Amino acid sequence: MGLFKAADIGQVYTYSTKARGAFVLINLVDDKKIAITPEDPENFMREVNTYKGIFGKADRDATELLETSKKTVYAQALIVAGAYLLLLGYFLSVYPSLPEVIPVHFDLNWNPNRWAHKSELFTLMGIASIFPIINTVLVMSFGKYGKGFTIFLGVIFILVMVLFSGIINTIQSAV
C-alpha cells in the first residue's frame, strides 16, 4: 500500500495484497490513479460497470454529514482543551492564596492525612495537562469513525478535568 511511480502511467496509489498478478487501475476525475488487487478482477470489473452510473455522485446529506462529523471532532478537541484552560486558570487564581503547606491526601472521611508544599500542585496540573493531549490524539485518530466515540471521549476528559478541579477546591477549603 502506498504511492508508487509506474514507468508507463506515472504516480499510482496502490492498495494491494499481492505484488504480482492482475491489478485494476481506476482513473479518478482529479487525474489521480488507484491500483487495487481484488480477489476476482473480472467479477469486480463487471460489478463496477453495472454501478458506474452512480459513481461520483454524492448525496448532499452525506456530504454534510461528513462535514458535521469533522466539525464535531474539532469542536470536541477544542472543548476539552478549553476545559483544561479553565482548570489551569482556576488553579493559577487560587494558588497565591494557598498556605505554603497544604493537605495532599485525604482518608475516606475527607480528613487530611498527608501534607506537602503547595508547589506539589504543579505536578497535579502537569498530570492533568496530559489528558487534553491524549484526548486530541485519540479523537483526531479515531473520532472520525463514530460520533458516539467522540462524545464519549469528550465526556470522559471533561469529567477528569472536573475531578482535578474538585481536588484543588477540596484542598483550598481544607486549609
N, C-alpha and C positions, 0 to 999 in steps of 0.2 A: 504494500500500500504506500502510495506517495506520488510525488510529481516526478515524472521521468521525461527525458527527451528522446524521441524516436527519430531516426535519421530521415525517414520519408514523410512524416506527418507533423513533426515539431513536438511541443510540450504536451504531455498527456497525463492526466490524473488517473492513476491506476489503482483499482480496487480488485485484487485478485487473490485467489487461494492457491494458484499454481504459477510457475514461471514459463511453462511451455503449453502449447495446445491452442485451442480456439478462444479468441478474445472477441468481445463485441465492442465496437467503437461507437460511442454516442457523441455526436456533434451538437453542442449547445448553442443557443441563439447568441450568446456573447462570445462566440468563437473559441470557447474552451472545449476541450475534448476529454472524455472519460472513457477509459477502457476497463471493462469488467469481465469476469470469467464465470458466467452462470454454469450450473451443472449440465444443463442441456441447451446449448446455444441456439439450435434450430427452433425448439419449442419456445424459448424466450423471445426470439425474433417474431414468431407467429403471434404471440401474445402482445408484443409491443405494437405490431402492425394492426392488430384488432382494436387497440385502445388509443392509437396515436392521435385521433381526432380530439381527445380531451386533454392531451399533454400540453403543458404550457399555459393552460387556462386556470387562473387562480380565482377561487371564490372570495369575494370581498370580505365576508365574515371570517374566513380562515386567515386572511392576511391581517385583519385587525386583531384576531386572537393572538397571532404570533407577536405583534407589536405590544399588545397589552401584557403578554407574558414577559417580554423583555423589560417593559416598564415596571412590572411588579417585582422582578428580580432586582433591578437597580434601586427601586424605592425601598425594598426591604433592607438592602445593604445600607442605604443612607439612614433609615430609621434606627437600625441597630447602632450604627456609628454615632448618630445623634444622641441616642440614649447613653452611650458611653461618655460623650462630651458633657452631657448634663450631669452625669455622675462625677466626672472629673471637676466640673465647675462647683458642684456642691461640696466635694472634698476640699478643694482649694479655699472655698469660702469659710469652712468651719475649722480648717487646720490651725490657723493662728490663734483661735480662741481655746484650743485644747491645752490642758496642762502638759508639762513635759513627760510625766509618767501616766500612762493610760491602761485600762484593762484590755487585754487582747484575747482572753479566753474566758468562757463562761460555763458554769455547770448546768445541769438540767433545770434548775430553778432560776436561771439567769443571774446567778451570783458570780461576780468575777473571781477567778481562781488563778489567773496569771496576769502579771503586769509587765509592761515594757515601755521603752521610749516611744514617743509618738511618731518618730521617723519610721518606725516599723510599718506604719500605714502605707508608706510609699511602695513597700513590697506588695501589699494588698492591691494597690492601684496598678502596679505592674502586671500582676496576675490577671486583674480584670481587663487590662488592655489586650490580652491575648484573645479574649472571646470575640470582639468585633472582627479581628483579623481572621480567626478561624471561620466565623460566620461568612465573611466576604468570600473567602476561598471556596467554601462549600457551596454557597448559593450561586456563585458565578460558574462553578464547575457542574453542579447537579441541579440547581434551581430551575433551569430551563426544561427539565424533564417533567416537572409537575408543580402546579401552583400550590397544592397541598403541602408538599415538602418545603417550599419556600416559606409559606406562612408558618409551618411548624418550627422551622429554624428560627424565624424571627421571634416567635413567642418564647421559645426556649431561651434565646440570648437576652431578650428583654427581661425575662424573669431572673436570669443570672445578674443582670445589672441592678434590678430591684433588690435582690438578695445582698449584693455588695453595699448598696446604699443603706439597707436596713442594718447591716453590720456597723457601718460608720455612725448611723443615727443612734444605735444602741450604745456604742462606745461613748458618744458625746453625752448621752443622757445619764450614763453610769457615773460620770465624773462630776 
